[in-house]
Amino acid sequence: MEIEDVRNQFSQIKYKLKSQYISKGIQTIAVASMIHEKSDISPIVNNHNELIK
């Protein structure tokens, strides 16, 4: 296995973990918002793809 392959696999895993982590954060915020009847969280959801880059 080449070092480059290992790097690519690592960055894919990192991307997935980061994506899951941020999604979990958005879910938590969404639940908190529903509980407190706060404002719309769509800006946060829209930023999701920016955050995982």
Secondary structure, 3 states (H helix, E strand, C coil): CCHHHHHHHHHHHHHHHHHHHHHHHHHHHHHHHHHHCCCCCHHHHHHHHHHCC
